Amino acid sequence: MGIQDIVEGKKQWRAHTARVKALPPDYQIVYKEIQRYLFKVGPIDLADGNLLTGIVDFFEEGASAGKGVLELIGADVAAFCDGLTKDSRTNADVYQESLSGRPGK
């Protein structure tokens, strides 16, 4: 990874966070909780940015339709995140494998 890649990644992340800040306050709170959850136990390929960008797209559509954020995702943020990552290998899986000493799937 070269310096140009790092600079481009920072530009993309700043644009992403600007989109999040443009969301209504309740959407921002839920997004931050989703982000915290996914960074902790989320999929290993989270760094490619597609999942978080997709969530912001989904939230922007919901906000423009006048829906509340909990109408979109339900009352359980963790269950929503688990549904998004159900078929992905997660950091939690890697951690469990390191404890058991057995390789993953």
OpenMM code with the backbone's topology and positions (N, CA, C; nanometers):
from openmm import Vec3, app, unit

residues = "MET GLY ILE GLN ASP ILE VAL GLU GLY LYS LYS GLN TRP ARG ALA HIS THR ALA ARG VAL LYS ALA LEU PRO PRO ASP TYR GLN ILE VAL TYR LYS GLU ILE GLN ARG TYR LEU PHE LYS VAL GLY PRO ILE ASP LEU ALA ASP GLY ASN LEU LEU THR GLY ILE VAL ASP PHE PHE GLU GLU GLY ALA SER ALA GLY LYS GLY VAL LEU GLU LEU ILE GLY ALA ASP VAL ALA ALA PHE CYS ASP GLY LEU THR LYS ASP SER ARG THR ASN ALA ASP VAL TYR GLN GLU SER LEU SER GLY ARG PRO GLY LYS".split()
positions = [
    Vec3(0.0844, -0.1167, 0.0000),
    Vec3(0.0000, 0.0000, 0.0000),
    Vec3(0.0891, 0.1232, 0.0000),
    Vec3(0.0727, 0.2055, -0.1000),
    Vec3(0.1542, 0.3252, -0.1127),
    Vec3(0.0894, 0.4449, -0.0457),
    Vec3(0.1612, 0.5524, -0.0449),
    Vec3(0.1119, 0.6755, 0.0172),
    Vec3(-0.0129, 0.7249, -0.0549),
    Vec3(-0.0142, 0.7128, -0.1860),
    Vec3(-0.1309, 0.7575, -0.2633),
    Vec3(-0.2555, 0.6797, -0.2216),
    Vec3(-0.2409, 0.5506, -0.1959),
    Vec3(-0.3543, 0.4696, -0.1514),
    Vec3(-0.4041, 0.5161, -0.0147),
    Vec3(-0.3123, 0.5494, 0.0729),
    Vec3(-0.3496, 0.5967, 0.2068),
    Vec3(-0.4239, 0.7287, 0.1969),
    Vec3(-0.3731, 0.8202, 0.1150),
    Vec3(-0.4380, 0.9509, 0.0973),
    Vec3(-0.5777, 0.9327, 0.0383),
    Vec3(-0.5896, 0.8475, -0.0614),
    Vec3(-0.7199, 0.8230, -0.1233),
    Vec3(-0.8170, 0.7599, -0.0225),
    Vec3(-0.7680, 0.6675, 0.0578),
    Vec3(-0.8509, 0.6059, 0.1612),
    Vec3(-0.9009, 0.7081, 0.2622),
    Vec3(-0.8155, 0.8003, 0.2996),
    Vec3(-0.8569, 0.9052, 0.3942),
    Vec3(-0.9627, 0.9958, 0.3329),
    Vec3(-0.9470, 1.0286, 0.2051),
    Vec3(-1.0466, 1.1118, 0.1368),
    Vec3(-1.1820, 1.0414, 0.1347),
    Vec3(-1.1796, 0.9133, 0.1032),
    Vec3(-1.3043, 0.8364, 0.0985),
    Vec3(-1.3682, 0.8291, 0.2369),
    Vec3(-1.2875, 0.8080, 0.3408),
    Vec3(-1.3414, 0.7991, 0.4765),
    Vec3(-1.4012, 0.9323, 0.5197),
    Vec3(-1.3347, 1.0432, 0.4870),
    Vec3(-1.3876, 1.1757, 0.5220),
    Vec3(-1.5193, 1.2022, 0.4502),
    Vec3(-1.5289, 1.1633, 0.3243),
    Vec3(-1.6543, 1.1793, 0.2502),
    Vec3(-1.7640, 1.0941, 0.3128),
    Vec3(-1.7271, 0.9747, 0.3552),
    Vec3(-1.8231, 0.8840, 0.4198),
    Vec3(-1.8748, 0.9450, 0.5505),
    Vec3(-1.7839, 0.9950, 0.6338),
    Vec3(-1.8260, 1.0536, 0.7619),
    Vec3(-1.9076, 1.1802, 0.7401),
    Vec3(-1.8808, 1.2547, 0.6334),
    Vec3(-1.9623, 1.3729, 0.6025),
    Vec3(-2.1051, 1.3314, 0.5682),
    Vec3(-2.1199, 1.2207, 0.4979),
    Vec3(-2.2549, 1.1703, 0.4670),
    Vec3(-2.3277, 1.1298, 0.5950),
    Vec3(-2.2551, 1.0677, 0.6875),
    Vec3(-2.3168, 1.0268, 0.8139),
    Vec3(-2.3613, 1.1495, 0.8926),
    Vec3(-2.2785, 1.2531, 0.8955),
    Vec3(-2.3114, 1.3747, 0.9693),
    Vec3(-2.4301, 1.4487, 0.9086),
    Vec3(-2.4598, 1.4237, 0.7820),
    Vec3(-2.5740, 1.4868, 0.7158),
    Vec3(-2.7059, 1.4154, 0.7474),
    Vec3(-2.6991, 1.2988, 0.8086),
    Vec3(-2.8195, 1.2242, 0.8456),
    Vec3(-2.8878, 1.2900, 0.9655),
    Vec3(-3.0177, 1.2633, 0.9846),
    Vec3(-3.0846, 1.3127, 1.1060),
    Vec3(-3.0176, 1.2561, 1.2318),
    Vec3(-3.0311, 1.3251, 1.3452),
    Vec3(-2.9618, 1.2832, 1.4685),
    Vec3(-2.9882, 1.1393, 1.5115),
    Vec3(-3.1130, 1.0920, 1.5027),
    Vec3(-3.1409, 0.9543, 1.5447),
    Vec3(-3.0714, 0.8529, 1.4540),
    Vec3(-3.0629, 0.8837, 1.3270),
    Vec3(-2.9908, 0.7965, 1.2336),
    Vec3(-2.8414, 0.7948, 1.2663),
    Vec3(-2.7863, 0.9104, 1.3016),
    Vec3(-2.6443, 0.9181, 1.3360),
    Vec3(-2.6128, 0.8328, 1.4583),
    Vec3(-2.6984, 0.8390, 1.5580),
    Vec3(-2.6763, 0.7608, 1.6803),
    Vec3(-2.6767, 0.6116, 1.6490),
    Vec3(-2.7755, 0.5680, 1.5740),
    Vec3(-2.7851, 0.4257, 1.5403),
    Vec3(-2.6692, 0.3842, 1.4503),
    Vec3(-2.6316, 0.4692, 1.3565),
    Vec3(-2.5174, 0.4361, 1.2703),
    Vec3(-2.3908, 0.4169, 1.3536),
    Vec3(-2.3677, 0.5054, 1.4490),
    Vec3(-2.2483, 0.4933, 1.5327),
    Vec3(-2.2498, 0.3651, 1.6140),
    Vec3(-2.3673, 0.3243, 1.6609),
    Vec3(-2.3776, 0.1976, 1.7342),
    Vec3(-2.3503, 0.0794, 1.6411),
    Vec3(-2.4028, 0.0859, 1.5190),
    Vec3(-2.3770, -0.0202, 1.4210),
    Vec3(-2.2278, -0.0268, 1.3903),
    Vec3(-2.1685, 0.0886, 1.3677),
    Vec3(-2.0259, 0.0950, 1.3374),
    Vec3(-1.9441, 0.0375, 1.4521),
    Vec3(-1.9767, 0.0743, 1.5748),
    Vec3(-1.9044, 0.0232, 1.6916),
    Vec3(-1.9168, -0.1289, 1.6994),
    Vec3(-2.0380, -0.1789, 1.6775),
    Vec3(-2.0628, -0.3229, 1.6838),
    Vec3(-1.9830, -0.3954, 1.5745),
    Vec3(-1.9902, -0.3427, 1.4523),
    Vec3(-1.9216, -0.4095, 1.3416),
    Vec3(-1.7701, -0.4036, 1.3552),
    Vec3(-1.7174, -0.2940, 1.4071),
    Vec3(-1.5728, -0.2858, 1.4269),
    Vec3(-1.5270, -0.3838, 1.5336),
    Vec3(-1.6144, -0.4145, 1.6275),
    Vec3(-1.5770, -0.5057, 1.7352),
    Vec3(-1.5876, -0.6518, 1.6921),
    Vec3(-1.6991, -0.6908, 1.6338),
    Vec3(-1.7199, -0.8322, 1.6008),
    Vec3(-1.7541, -0.8549, 1.4550),
    Vec3(-1.7504, -0.7511, 1.3762),
    Vec3(-1.7969, -0.7580, 1.2386),
    Vec3(-1.7117, -0.8398, 1.1451),
    Vec3(-1.7484, -0.8385, 1.0190),
    Vec3(-1.6784, -0.9207, 0.9197),
    Vec3(-1.5356, -0.8748, 0.8974),
    Vec3(-1.4525, -0.9692, 0.8624),
    Vec3(-1.3112, -0.9414, 0.8392),
    Vec3(-1.2944, -0.8474, 0.7200),
    Vec3(-1.3794, -0.8595, 0.6200),
    Vec3(-1.3679, -0.7764, 0.5004),
    Vec3(-1.4379, -0.6410, 0.5144),
    Vec3(-1.4589, -0.5956, 0.6369),
    Vec3(-1.5228, -0.4667, 0.6620),
    Vec3(-1.4399, -0.3518, 0.6069),
    Vec3(-1.3104, -0.3699, 0.5993),
    Vec3(-1.2210, -0.2623, 0.5545),
    Vec3(-1.2450, -0.2208, 0.4099),
    Vec3(-1.3069, -0.3070, 0.3292),
    Vec3(-1.3294, -0.2675, 0.1895),
    Vec3(-1.4343, -0.1575, 0.1768),
    Vec3(-1.5121, -0.1343, 0.2823),
    Vec3(-1.6012, -0.0187, 0.2874),
    Vec3(-1.7394, -0.0373, 0.2287),
    Vec3(-1.7663, -0.1476, 0.1625),
    Vec3(-1.8962, -0.1643, 0.0981),
    Vec3(-2.0111, -0.1766, 0.1967),
    Vec3(-1.9900, -0.2442, 0.3070),
    Vec3(-2.0978, -0.2647, 0.4033),
    Vec3(-2.1399, -0.1329, 0.4677),
    Vec3(-2.0454, -0.0568, 0.5179),
    Vec3(-2.0788, 0.0694, 0.5835),
    Vec3(-2.1386, 0.1692, 0.4846),
    Vec3(-2.0864, 0.1725, 0.3641),
    Vec3(-2.1414, 0.2609, 0.2611),
    Vec3(-2.2847, 0.2208, 0.2281),
    Vec3(-2.3091, 0.0920, 0.2207),
    Vec3(-2.4449, 0.0429, 0.1952),
    Vec3(-2.5414, 0.0808, 0.3056),
    Vec3(-2.4956, 0.0775, 0.4292),
    Vec3(-2.5802, 0.1169, 0.5415),
    Vec3(-2.6142, 0.2647, 0.5324),
    Vec3(-2.5170, 0.3488, 0.4977),
    Vec3(-2.5439, 0.4925, 0.4830),
    Vec3(-2.6424, 0.5159, 0.3688),
    Vec3(-2.6263, 0.4453, 0.2573),
    Vec3(-2.7210, 0.4562, 0.1459),
    Vec3(-2.8622, 0.4212, 0.1933),
    Vec3(-2.8737, 0.3111, 0.2654),
    Vec3(-3.0020, 0.2641, 0.3184),
    Vec3(-3.0629, 0.3680, 0.4120),
    Vec3(-2.9804, 0.4248, 0.4985),
    Vec3(-3.0282, 0.5263, 0.5930),
    Vec3(-3.0694, 0.6547, 0.5205),
    Vec3(-2.9953, 0.6940, 0.4192),
    Vec3(-3.0320, 0.8142, 0.3432),
    Vec3(-3.1675, 0.7961, 0.2753),
    Vec3(-3.1914, 0.6784, 0.2197),
    Vec3(-3.3206, 0.6507, 0.1564),
    Vec3(-3.4335, 0.6536, 0.2594),
    Vec3(-3.4097, 0.5930, 0.3755),
    Vec3(-3.5111, 0.5919, 0.4804),
    Vec3(-3.5412, 0.7316, 0.5326),
    Vec3(-3.4372, 0.8110, 0.5505),
    Vec3(-3.4561, 0.9483, 0.5999),
    Vec3(-3.5313, 1.0322, 0.4974),
    Vec3(-3.4999, 1.0147, 0.3695),
    Vec3(-3.5692, 1.0929, 0.2669),
    Vec3(-3.7153, 1.0505, 0.2534),
    Vec3(-3.7459, 0.9262, 0.2904),
    Vec3(-3.8840, 0.8780, 0.2879),
    Vec3(-3.9598, 0.9178, 0.4137),
    Vec3(-3.8900, 0.9798, 0.5092),
    Vec3(-3.9552, 1.0246, 0.6319),
    Vec3(-3.9757, 0.9157, 0.7361),
    Vec3(-3.9052, 0.8057, 0.7229),
    Vec3(-3.9190, 0.6951, 0.8185),
    Vec3(-3.8209, 0.7130, 0.9330),
    Vec3(-3.8591, 0.6641, 1.0494),
    Vec3(-3.7680, 0.6609, 1.1632),
    Vec3(-3.6684, 0.5484, 1.1452),
    Vec3(-3.5530, 0.5639, 1.2046),
    Vec3(-3.4474, 0.4651, 1.1858),
    Vec3(-3.4883, 0.3285, 1.2412),
    Vec3(-3.5621, 0.3264, 1.3514),
    Vec3(-3.6025, 0.1979, 1.4080),
    Vec3(-3.7096, 0.1292, 1.3235),
    Vec3(-3.7809, 0.2057, 1.2405),
    Vec3(-3.8740, 0.1444, 1.1455),
    Vec3(-3.7963, 0.0651, 1.0401),
    Vec3(-3.6767, 0.1104, 1.0093),
    Vec3(-3.5955, 0.0438, 0.9073),
    Vec3(-3.5247, -0.0802, 0.9594),
    Vec3(-3.4660, -0.0695, 1.0781),
    Vec3(-3.3796, -0.1785, 1.1247),
    Vec3(-3.4402, -0.2611, 1.2371),
    Vec3(-3.5450, -0.2123, 1.3005),
    Vec3(-3.6015, -0.2811, 1.4156),
    Vec3(-3.5398, -0.2282, 1.5442),
    Vec3(-3.5873, -0.2775, 1.6558),
    Vec3(-3.5436, -0.2257, 1.7861),
    Vec3(-3.4091, -0.2807, 1.8316),
    Vec3(-3.3646, -0.3913, 1.7739),
    Vec3(-3.2408, -0.4554, 1.8181),
    Vec3(-3.1296, -0.4317, 1.7152),
    Vec3(-3.0407, -0.3396, 1.7464),
    Vec3(-2.9320, -0.3046, 1.6551),
    Vec3(-2.8390, -0.4233, 1.6335),
    Vec3(-2.8078, -0.4961, 1.7386),
    Vec3(-2.7174, -0.6112, 1.7263),
    Vec3(-2.7772, -0.7180, 1.6352),
    Vec3(-2.9061, -0.7427, 1.6465),
    Vec3(-2.9707, -0.8416, 1.5596),
    Vec3(-2.9659, -0.7970, 1.4138),
    Vec3(-2.9840, -0.6682, 1.3899),
    Vec3(-2.9724, -0.6136, 1.2545),
    Vec3(-2.8318, -0.6381, 1.1995),
    Vec3(-2.7304, -0.6083, 1.2794),
    Vec3(-2.5906, -0.6289, 1.2377),
    Vec3(-2.5616, -0.7761, 1.2134),
    Vec3(-2.6113, -0.8610, 1.3012),
    Vec3(-2.5895, -1.0050, 1.2839),
    Vec3(-2.6534, -1.0540, 1.1548),
    Vec3(-2.7691, -0.9985, 1.1201),
    Vec3(-2.8336, -1.0345, 0.9946),
    Vec3(-2.7511, -0.9935, 0.8738),
    Vec3(-2.6853, -0.8795, 0.8839),
    Vec3(-2.6008, -0.8324, 0.7735),
    Vec3(-2.4768, -0.9187, 0.7549),
    Vec3(-2.4258, -0.9726, 0.8629),
    Vec3(-2.2982, -1.0446, 0.8591),
    Vec3(-2.3123, -1.1944, 0.8781),
    Vec3(-2.4330, -1.2485, 0.8665),
    Vec3(-2.4557, -1.3891, 0.9005),
    Vec3(-2.3740, -1.4869, 0.8171),
    Vec3(-2.3428, -1.4526, 0.6930),
    Vec3(-2.2674, -1.5444, 0.6081),
    Vec3(-2.1205, -1.5055, 0.5935),
    Vec3(-2.0753, -1.4114, 0.6757),
    Vec3(-1.9375, -1.3633, 0.6676),
    Vec3(-1.8560, -1.4150, 0.7847),
    Vec3(-1.7288, -1.4339, 0.7599),
    Vec3(-1.6363, -1.4697, 0.8677),
    Vec3(-1.6087, -1.3426, 0.9474),
    Vec3(-1.6233, -1.3496, 1.0784),
    Vec3(-1.6123, -1.2303, 1.1618),
    Vec3(-1.4873, -1.2343, 1.2488),
    Vec3(-1.4576, -1.1184, 1.3066),
    Vec3(-1.3460, -1.1103, 1.4012),
    Vec3(-1.3729, -1.1996, 1.5222),
    Vec3(-1.4989, -1.2124, 1.5612),
    Vec3(-1.5345, -1.2999, 1.6726),
    Vec3(-1.5013, -1.4460, 1.6387),
    Vec3(-1.5234, -1.4865, 1.5145),
    Vec3(-1.4883, -1.6221, 1.4713),
    Vec3(-1.3376, -1.6451, 1.4825),
    Vec3(-1.2607, -1.5476, 1.4385),
    Vec3(-1.1151, -1.5586, 1.4447),
    Vec3(-1.0694, -1.5703, 1.5898),
    Vec3(-1.1301, -1.4902, 1.6751),
    Vec3(-1.0952, -1.4936, 1.8174),
    Vec3(-1.1287, -1.6298, 1.8774),
    Vec3(-1.2469, -1.6819, 1.8481),
    Vec3(-1.2867, -1.8134, 1.8997),
    Vec3(-1.1909, -1.9219, 1.8509),
    Vec3(-1.1512, -1.9133, 1.7246),
    Vec3(-1.0581, -2.0115, 1.6695),
    Vec3(-0.9220, -2.0037, 1.7379),
    Vec3(-0.8789, -1.8822, 1.7712),
    Vec3(-0.7501, -1.8682, 1.8382),
    Vec3(-0.7543, -1.9271, 1.9792),
    Vec3(-0.8701, -1.9198, 2.0441),
    Vec3(-0.8837, -1.9783, 2.1769),
    Vec3(-0.8878, -2.1304, 2.1722),
    Vec3(-0.9551, -2.1836, 2.0705),
    Vec3(-0.9703, -2.3285, 2.0621),
    Vec3(-0.8516, -2.3956, 1.9946),
    Vec3(-0.7732, -2.3185, 1.9195),
    Vec3(-0.6590, -2.3765, 1.8514),
    Vec3(-0.6941, -2.4515, 1.7260),
    Vec3(-0.8204, -2.4399, 1.6831),
    Vec3(-0.8644, -2.5087, 1.5612),
    Vec3(-0.8793, -2.4087, 1.4488),
    Vec3(-0.8422, -2.4476, 1.3265),
    Vec3(-0.8599, -2.3575, 1.2115),
    Vec3(-1.0068, -2.3399, 1.1799),
    Vec3(-1.0371, -2.2320, 1.1090),
    Vec3(-1.1747, -2.1976, 1.0730),
    Vec3(-1.2310, -2.2859, 0.9634),
    Vec3(-1.3453, -2.2447, 0.9160),
    Vec3(-1.4163, -2.3197, 0.8130),
    Vec3(-1.3428, -2.3141, 0.6821),
] * unit.nanometer
topology = app.Topology()
chain = topology.addChain("A")
for resn in residues:
    res = topology.addResidue(resn, chain)
    for name in ("N", "CA", "C"):
        topology.addAtom(name, app.Element.getBySymbol(name[0]), res)
